[in-house]
Amino acid sequence: MNMMNKIVGLICIAVLSACNNPCQQICLDIRDLAEDCGTPFTNEDINECLSNQGKKNGEEKKSCAQARPVLEDEWTCDNIEVYFD
């Protein structure tokens, strides 16, 4: 990937992350954990996740808000490997 694509991807992430719903925030949490585990999470991966999670309705967003702390406390690198299989 060339430098311009990386810059555009980072700008997209910054813009999208400014108004994240709880489901989209989970995408960012998964990305952070994946990076900590040494698993690549590309700009395309994050953009796809943010786009898909941005379509959630109010009840789904409420569920994401409840699930997010569990993900942060309980997910490990093994969970990330399964997520990407």
C-alpha positions as a Python dict, from the first residue, in 0.01 Angstrom:
ca = {
    (1, 'M'): (0, 0, 0),
    (2, 'N'): (144, 334, -90),
    (3, 'M'): (181, 627, 145),
    (4, 'M'): (-117, 818, 1),
    (5, 'N'): (-353, 525, 68),
    (6, 'K'): (-227, 506, 426),
    (7, 'I'): (-284, 877, 478),
    (8, 'V'): (-636, 858, 333),
    (9, 'G'): (-712, 555, 551),
    (10, 'L'): (-592, 733, 864),
    (11, 'I'): (-800, 1039, 780),
    (12, 'C'): (-1107, 818, 730),
    (13, 'I'): (-1048, 648, 1062),
    (14, 'A'): (-1006, 982, 1239),
    (15, 'V'): (-1324, 1123, 1085),
    (16, 'L'): (-1529, 810, 1149),
    (17, 'S'): (-1403, 765, 1503),
    (18, 'A'): (-1519, 1112, 1602),
    (19, 'C'): (-1886, 1006, 1600),
    (20, 'N'): (-1876, 637, 1678),
    (21, 'N'): (-2172, 456, 1818),
    (22, 'P'): (-2097, 180, 2073),
    (23, 'C'): (-2093, -87, 1800),
    (24, 'Q'): (-1841, 108, 1598),
    (25, 'Q'): (-1631, 159, 1908),
    (26, 'I'): (-1605, -219, 1938),
    (27, 'C'): (-1438, -216, 1595),
    (28, 'L'): (-1172, 17, 1732),
    (29, 'D'): (-1132, -197, 2044),
    (30, 'I'): (-1084, -508, 1830),
    (31, 'R'): (-831, -323, 1615),
    (32, 'D'): (-636, -215, 1922),
    (33, 'L'): (-633, -566, 2066),
    (34, 'A'): (-535, -713, 1728),
    (35, 'E'): (-242, -472, 1706),
    (36, 'D'): (-138, -559, 2062),
    (37, 'C'): (-150, -928, 1963),
    (38, 'G'): (52, -873, 1646),
    (39, 'T'): (-243, -948, 1418),
    (40, 'P'): (-278, -712, 1123),
    (41, 'F'): (-602, -514, 1112),
    (42, 'T'): (-589, -322, 786),
    (43, 'N'): (-748, 11, 703),
    (44, 'E'): (-990, -184, 485),
    (45, 'D'): (-1081, -406, 783),
    (46, 'I'): (-1151, -111, 1010),
    (47, 'N'): (-1342, 81, 743),
    (48, 'E'): (-1560, -224, 666),
    (49, 'C'): (-1627, -286, 1035),
    (50, 'L'): (-1712, 79, 1103),
    (51, 'S'): (-1943, 91, 804),
    (52, 'N'): (-2124, -231, 898),
    (53, 'Q'): (-2156, -135, 1265),
    (54, 'G'): (-2277, 214, 1174),
    (55, 'K'): (-2597, 57, 1042),
    (56, 'K'): (-2709, -77, 1381),
    (57, 'N'): (-3042, 28, 1529),
    (58, 'G'): (-3103, 163, 1878),
    (59, 'E'): (-3154, -176, 2044),
    (60, 'E'): (-2839, -317, 1879),
    (61, 'K'): (-2641, -13, 1990),
    (62, 'K'): (-2764, -69, 2345),
    (63, 'S'): (-2644, -431, 2327),
    (64, 'C'): (-2305, -317, 2200),
    (65, 'A'): (-2276, -68, 2486),
    (66, 'Q'): (-2341, -352, 2731),
    (67, 'A'): (-2103, -595, 2552),
    (68, 'R'): (-1812, -357, 2511),
    (69, 'P'): (-1680, -374, 2870),
    (70, 'V'): (-1690, -755, 2851),
    (71, 'L'): (-1485, -750, 2534),
    (72, 'E'): (-1227, -522, 2692),
    (73, 'D'): (-1202, -739, 3004),
    (74, 'E'): (-1234, -1089, 2861),
    (75, 'W'): (-1101, -1103, 2505),
    (76, 'T'): (-750, -1237, 2458),
    (77, 'C'): (-520, -1285, 2160),
    (78, 'D'): (-678, -1630, 2115),
    (79, 'N'): (-1015, -1462, 2057),
    (80, 'I'): (-859, -1235, 1795),
    (81, 'E'): (-717, -1536, 1609),
    (82, 'V'): (-1066, -1693, 1597),
    (83, 'Y'): (-1218, -1361, 1486),
    (84, 'F'): (-987, -1348, 1184),
    (85, 'D'): (-1025, -1718, 1085),
}
